């Protein structure tokens, strides 16, 4: 960890449940959120693709319309399911998460208006399909804008979460663009996009083969079998490309987060993906009615792949941040200890100053006169405390906010306890407009030592100001 890496203290409030339970919730809810994000984004991209193709073949325009109807449903589920993972990551990684979002705050806060605009445009696109039939170019532009907006949201989120893993890089990151071009962001984004196409392809394989999908009423010559083959081809192609994108992601991840558990989870995910790809190939090359007898085998294998990858993702994050979290915990514990000591009137920085003042050689005033009070053992202690608490308002012979030490020494000659009592409970203010606040966190003995110091300095200032004989 670089010396310039900021190490904040953590929030000292206890977690509402054990952290292990939060981890389980995070993994499960994130997998559910990811499913509906994939369906939403995949639906937007395929709607755009088929509406473009619909300008040549009318059946594809009708297909695009049916796919567009799924976007709003999947959007709502993605948002609802996303609340849990965001909450759990806030609880588990409070300081790293908020530190990262601060670094790229402009882009992070833009997620809200980007999502709002994208959803409103998606509804506009969905409900003006027939009305804008004569303005097809404008209608396609609407879904294209929705696609660009929704593609930008996961890119911002992924960039943020990725940056969170590497606090040692924070000092040299100056905004979103710097974070975006860290080595493994774009490979991870490509991996995510391919997953969206694969998941949506598999969903459409099943949906278009059910009685609830009115293919015979919608299309003039596009058949269910043709739809089945197209969507299986999409799922197979996107899944096959994952075997290229996945190693690229793995290769660009810094080694700091790798351990046997992480690599084991990733290996299990790959092991489940291999038979899924084989079954996809078989279904693609054996056209039959319906989704095929291997469909649920494929869904099960890919579900296991996703779950293992999500677990591996969490394990990598935990390992990457383990040292940083330990440093935050140490600083937090030190802070809590200082708070407890402060409640008891113990201030470590004052003790250090007092020790330094006690070991320093006595300073001879410019006048050549040394007050006898310097020999008092309380003088050095009072010197240290004065320069921690009182020096902002009081100077030896010049009025600052409060009266000079010379004047105070004249009022309390040979009576340091009087200075201490006044400091603890100041009387009516004689010098408005700034009343003196009571000194807190100091005992009567410590404030008496300050009084001894002030009387000594006032004595020396009085000799300095006296006319030479």
N, C-alpha and C positions, 0 to 999 in steps of 0.2 A: 504494500500500500504506500503510495507516494506521500511525502510529508505535507504536500499542499492539499491533500484530500480533506475536505471539511468533515469533521466528526461532530455532529450535533448531539445533544442529549435527547433522549426519547421522552414521550409522554409518560408520566409516572402513574397514570391511572391503570388499574388492573384490567386484564382481558375479561370479557363477560363469560367465556367458556374456556376450557383448556385449549392450548394452541394446536394440539393434535387433531381435535375435532374441527377446528377452523380449517386446517389443511384438507381434511376429507371433504368438508363442505365446498371449499374452493375448487378442488379438482372436479367434483361431480357437477357443480353448477356451471363451471366454466365449459365442461364438455357439452352440456345442454345448450348453453349460450352459443357455443361455436357451431352447433348443428344448425340452429335457426339463422345465424349470420351467414353461413354457407348457403342455405336455401334462399335467403333473401338476395344475396349478391349474385349467386348463380342465376336466380330467376330474372334479375335485372339484365344481366349480360345476355341471356338467351332470348329475352323479350326483344332487346335491341337487335340481335342477330336475325331472328325470324321475322321481325317487322321489316327489316331491310330486304330480306329474301321475299317477303310478301309483295313487294312491288313488281316482282316477276311472276310469282306463283301465288294466287289468291289464298290457297289453302294455308300457306305459311302465315299469312296475316291473321287468319282465324286462330291458328295455333298460338301465335304471339299474344293475342288477346286473352286466351285461356291461361297462359303462363303469367301474364300481367296480373291476373286476379289473385294469384298466390302471394304476390309481393307484399301487399299490405298486411296480410295475416302473419306471414313470417317475420315481417318487420316488427309487429307488435310483440310477438313472442321473443324475438331477439332482444328487444329492449327490456322486457320484464325479466328474462333470464340473465341479463347482464348486470342487474342490480346486485345480485348476490356476490359474484366474483369481485366486483369493484369494492364492495364493502369488506370482504374478507382480506383482500390484498392491502386495503387501508389499515386493517387491524394487525396483520402479520408483518407488514413492512412499512410502517408509518413514516419513519424518517427517510429511507431511500426513495419511497414513492413520491412524497411531497417535495423532496429535494429535486428529483428529476422533473416533475411537472413545473417547478419553478424555473428551471433552466430553459425549458422550451415553452414557457407559459403562453406566449401569443398563439402558437399553433394549438396547444392543448385546449385552450378556452374556445377556440374556433370550432371545436367538435360540435358544440351545442347549436350554433346557428347553421352549420353545414348539415347536420342531421335534420333540423327543422325544415330547412328549405328543400332538402331532398325528399322528405316525406310529403310535403305539400305538393311538390311537382309530380310525385308518383301518383297521388290521388287525382290530380288534374289530368294526368295522362290516362289513367284508368277510366275516369268517368266522362271523358270527351272523345272516346274512341270513334263512335259513330258520327258525332257532331263535327269532328275534324277530318272526316274521311276525304273531303275535297282539298284539305291542306296537309297532305300526308308528310311532306317534308318537315313542316313545323312540328307535327306530332312526333315524328322520329327524333327531331332535335330535343324535344322535351325529355324523352327517355334516355337520350345520350347524355344530357346534362345530369340527370339523376344518377346515371352510371358513374360519371366522373366524380360527382360529390360523394357517392357511397364508396367508391374506390379510395378516396382520399382519407376517409374516416379511419378505416383499419390501418392505413399506412401511418397516420399520426399516432394511433394507439400503439402499434407495434414498435415504432421508433422510440416511444416513451418507455415502454416496458423493457425494451432491449437496453436502453441507456441506463436504466435503473440497476442493471446487473453489474455495471462496471464503474463504481464510484471513483476509481483512480483516474478515469478519463474526464471527469466533470470539470476540472480546472481548465481544460483546453477546449471545452465545448461552449460555443457562443451562439446558441440558438438552434432552431430546428434543422437547418441545412447541415450544420456540422454533425448533428446526431444522426441524420438520415444516411449520411455516407460513411458511417462506421461499417467495417467489413461485412458483417453478416445480416444487415437489415434487409437489403434487397433480395438476397436468396431466401430469407424467411418469408418475405412478402410473396415471392413467386410460389413458394410451397403452399401458402395460404390460398392463393388464387386457383391453383390447380385442384386443391381440395374442394373449393366451392363448386367448380365445374363437375368434379366427380360425384359429389353428394347430390347435386341437382339432377345430374344425369340419371342416377339410380332412382331418385324420387319419381322422375317423369316416366321411367320404365314401368314402374308399378301403377302409377296414377292413370296413365293413358291406356292401360289394359283392363281397367275396372269398368263395370257397367255405369259408374257415376260420370265417366268421361264420355260425352255424346259424340264420338268420332264420326259415326254415320250421318249425323245431322249437320255436323260442322263442315265436313270436307266433301269435295266432289270426287277426288281421286286419291287423296292421301289416306293410306290404310294404317290400321293398328300395327301390322307387322313392320311396315316401313318406319313408323315411329319407334317401335321397339328396337330395331336395328340401329337407328340413328342415335338413340340415347344410350344404348349399350356401347356403341362405338365411342361416344363422348366420354363415358365413364371409364372405359378401358384405356383410351388415349391419355386422359388426365392422370389416371392411376399409374400407368407405365412411366409417364414423365416424372412422377413423384420419386421414382427410383433413381432419377438423375438429380432432381432438385434436393432430395433428402441428404445425400452425401455432400452436396455443395454446402448446405446449411451446417452439417456436422463439421466439415473441414474449416469453415470460417469462424466457428465458435472458439473463443479463447479457451485454452486448456485449464484455466483457473477453476471452472465449474465442473470439470469432468471427474468422475469417480466410478467405481465399479457398479454402484447402484444405478447411476444415470445411464451408463452404457448398457447395463442389463435390461433396463426398461425399454430403451431404444431398440435393442436387439430383439426383444419379445414383440415389439410393434412391427418390425420388419418381418419377423417369422410369421406373423398373422397376415401380413399384406401379400406375401408370396402366393399362398393358395387362393386368396381373393382374386388376384390378377389372373391366375390359371382358370378359375371358374368363370370369370368375365370373358376370357377368350373362348371358352367352350360355349357359353351362351350366345356369344356373337356369331359363332360359326355353325350353330345348330338352330336355325330359325324354327320356332314353334309358336303355338298360340299362347297367350298369356305372358307373364314375366319370366317363366322358366322354373324348372324344379330346383335350380341352384341359387335362385334369387336370395332366399333367406340365409343360405350359407354365406353368400357374398356380404350381405348386410351384417351378419354376425361377425365375420372375420374383420371387416373394416371397422366395425364398432370397437372391437378389441384393439385394433391398431390405433385408433384415435385415443382410446383410454390410456394405453401404454405410452403414447407420445405425450399426452397431457401430464401423466405422472412423471415422465422423464423431464419434461419442461420444468415442473415444479422442483424436482431433485436438483437440476442444474442451477436453478435460481437460488435454492437454499445453500448449495455449496459455494456458489460465486459470492454470496453475501455473508457467508458465515464469519469470516474475519472482520468484516465491516460491522456486522451486527454485534460481535463480541466487543469491538472498540466502543460502539455506542452504548452498550450495556455497562461497560466499565466507566465511561464518562457519566452516565446517568446515576450509577451507584455513588460515584464521587460527589456529584451534585447533591444527591439526597443526604449524604453524610454531612456536607457543608451546611445544608438547611437545618439538620438536627443540631449541629454544633452552634449555629447562629441563634437558634431558639434558646440555647443555654448561655449565650453571650460570648461564645468562643469564635474568634475570627482569625483563621490561619494567616491571612495576609498581614494582619496587625502584629501577630507574634513575630513574623519574619522581620517586619520593619523595626519592631522593638529590639530584637536581637542585633540587627545591624547597627541601630543607634547606640546600643549599649557597648558594642565592641569598637565603635569609631572613637578616634582620639578626640579629646575636648577641643572645641573651636574657640580660639581667643578672639574676643571682639576687637573691632578696629580701633576702639578707643584705648585699648590696652588694659581696661578694667575687666576683671572676671568676677561675676557674682558668686558669693559664697554658696548660694543655692545649687550651683553646679556640682557641688560635692554631695548633695543629697541624692541617695540612690533612686529616688522617685523622679529625678530630673530627666534621665534618659528615657524612662518609660513614658513620661508626659510628653517629651519631644516627639516620640514615635506616634503616639495617639493624636497629638495636635496636628501633625502633618497628614494624618489620615482623615480627620474629622473637621478640624477647625480652620485650617489655613485658607480655605476658600473665602471666608468672611473676615478674617482678622490678620493684619500685618503688624510687624513690630512697632512702627511709628507712624504709619500712614493709614487713614481711614479707607476701608474698602466698603463692604456691605455693612459690617459692624464696626464698633470703635476699635482703635489700635490697642495693641497689648499694653503700651505705655500707660494709656488712660485706665485700662482695667486694673493694672498693677497698682496704680495710685489709689483707686477706690477700695481695693481689697488687700492693702499692705499687711503683710504677715498673717494673712488669713486665706490660705488656698482652699479651705473647706467652703468658704463663702462662694468662690468661683464655681466649685463643684455643685453646690446646691442650686445656684442660679442656672447652671447648664441643664440640670435635671428638670427644673420647673421654673422657666423664665417668668419674671414678673411683668407688669405692664410695660409696654414698649415705650421707650423714651425717644426713639429715633424712627418715627414713621418714614416711609410707608411699609417697611419690611419688618414684621415682628420676628424675633428669634424663635425657631422651633425647638422643642426640647431634644436633647441628645439621647437617643435610645441605643440599647445594646451595650452600654457601658456601666460598670459598677461605680459606686460612690468612691471607692479607693482609686480606681483608674482615673476618674475625673478630678480627684484631689491631686493626683500626680500631674495632670495637665495644669492645675492651678499652680503647683510648685514651679513648673517650667515657665508659665506665663509671668509669675512674679520675678523669677530670675532674669528673664529676657527684659521685662519692664525695668528692673533695677539697672541693667546694663545700658538700656536706652536712655535712662534718666542721667546716668553719668556721662554718656556721650553728648547729650544735649546741654549739660551744665557748662557754664563759661569757664575757661581755663584760668587758674589762679597764678 
